Amino acid sequence: TPLHIDVFGSFSWSANICGRKRWLFIPESNVSRLKSLLGPELPQSLYPLENFYQICHKVQAFEIIQNPGETVFVPSGYMHEVMNLEDTISINHNWFNSCNIDKIFSSLVNAHEDVQHEIHHLKADFNNDEWLQTCDTMLTIHFGMNFETFSNIIKYNLKRLKDEKLPEKFSFRQEKDVKKLIEILSKLNKMIVS
């Protein structure tokens, strides 16, 4: 896969059934540094660059080789590229939870701002409702979800967490998750109203 950050800025894991992969990671804290070194339009791969090793050093990039039977966890916001070194079958999964939902929310807000900035020159052609609907449609296409979808995901999980009967030893986790989801939903509702 080319150089990217996972969808929504989510967590992900990749389990190799067979084959080997080479992963190149850039920690989230150094992604902006990479963009300042190479410009906002990053290449699909860093490997062909003449100054590959110098750039990797400056952004604290690191490589791993994933072998059959191994699973790699990708932290939320880490930029990475992956190359199959041989025929490979892997199973991958992306997710977000209360530990990274702030990043997902920020990514959604940033994507919304990107959409508005990209088409701002057309705003005069729309009434307010049409403008909001157009931005919402483009956000869904660009980001894969919009504010309403994100709100529905949060509401669904709040209901599920409130209805779920967990053993006492896990109640702290459930309380933390509910508190975080309510916090994000409150921020989201303020944005939708304003």
N, C-alpha and C positions, 0 to 999 in steps of 0.2 A: 504494500500500500504506500502511496506517496506520503510525504511529510504532512502531518495533520494533527489536530487535536480532536479527540473523539466527540461524536455528536452530543450536543447540549453541554459539553464540558463534563460529561459523565465519567464515572468509574468504568473500567472494563477489565475483563479477564479473557485470556486466550489459552485454551488447553490443546496441546499437540497430541493427536492420536498417533500420527506417524510423520516422519520428515523432520527437517530442521529449519529454523528461521533465525535470521539475524535482525535484532532490534537496535535502533538508535534512538535514545531518549534525550530530550532537552527538558530539564525541570521547569515547571510553570514559572518560577521566579526569574528565569532567564529567557523566556520567549520574547519579551519586549527587547531585550538586548540583541537577540538574534535578528529581529526585524530592523533594529537600528544599524546593524552591521551590513545586512543584505538588502534593506529596503522592505517596504510593506508587502510587495508581491514576492513571496518566497518561492524558491525553485521547488520542483516536485521531489528532488533528492539533493542532499548535501554532498553525497559521495563524489560526484563528478567535479566538484569545485577544486581548483588548484590549491587553495588555501584551506582545504577541508580540516586538517589537523589543528591549525591555528584557530579556526572558527570554533571547532568543538571544544578546545581548551578554554576559549573566552566565555563560552556559554555553559561550561561544565557538563557537556554532553557525555553520555556513556553508552557503551554497547554491551549487549548480552547475546549469547547464542542459546536458543531454546531447542532442546532435544525432545525426542519422542517421550511421551508420558509426563512432560513438565507443563506447568501452568504459569503464565506470566500475568501479574496484576499491573494494570496501568492506572496510576493515580489521576484523579480529576485534574484536568488542565495541563497535563504533561503533553508536549508535542513529541511526536514519534513518527518514524517510518520503519517499515518492515519489509524484508526481502526473504522469500523462500529460497533456501540454499539447495533444495532438492524437492522432488514431488512431496507435497505436504497436505495433510488433512488436519484441520483444527476446528474446534468449536469455540465460538466467541460469544460474549454477552456484555451488554452495556446496561448500567442501571444508575439510579441516583436514590439517595435516602436523606435522612436528616443531617448526616455528616457533610454532605456536599450540596445540599439544596440551595444554600446561599450562592454558590458558584453557578448553579443552573439558573437561578433567578437573575443574577447579574448578566449572564450570557444572553438570556432572553431579552433583558432590557437593552443591552448593547446592540443586539441584532435589530431590535425595534428602532433604535436610534439610527443605525446604519441604513435601514430601509427608508426612514423619513429623510435622511440626508441625501440619499441617492436619488430620490424623486422629488425633492423639495421644489424644483423648478416647475413642477406640474400642479402644485397645490392650488393656484388661482383658478384652475380649470374645474375644481370640484367644490361642492358645498361641503360643510363640515362633516356630515354623516357619510357622504361618499368618500371623502378623504380618509376618514378613520377606517372605513370598510376596505378601501384599497390598500392602505398600510397593513391592515390585519391580514388580508389575503396574501400580500407579498411576504409578510413575516412568516406565515405558515409555509409558503413555498421555500423561502430562504433558510429558515431555521428548523422547520419540521414540526413546529407547534406554535400556537399563539397564546395570548394571555388567558383566554377562556378555557382552552384545553388544559393549560397548566393549572388553572384554578380548579377545574373539575378533577384533575388527578389528585390535587391536595385534599379536596373535599371527600373524595372517595376513600382516601387513605385515613383521613381523620375519622370517618365513620367506622371503617374497618378496625382501627386501633381502639376506638372507644367501645366497640362491641366485643372485641377479642378478650378472652379470659386467659391471661398468662399466669404461670406460677409466680408467687410473690417475689422470688429472687430476680425476676425480669421486669418487675413493675417500674423500677427506676428508668429503664430504657424506654419503656412505653410512655412514661410521663415526659421524658426528655423529647421524644419524637413528637408527641402531641403539642408540646409547648413550641417547638421549632416550626411545625406546620402552621400553627395558629399565627405565629409571628410573620411568616412569609405570606400567608393569606391576607393578613392585615395590610402589609406593604402593597401587595398586589391590588387589593380593593381600593386603596388610596390612589394608586396610579390610574385605575380604570375610571374612578369618579372624577379625577382632575383633568 
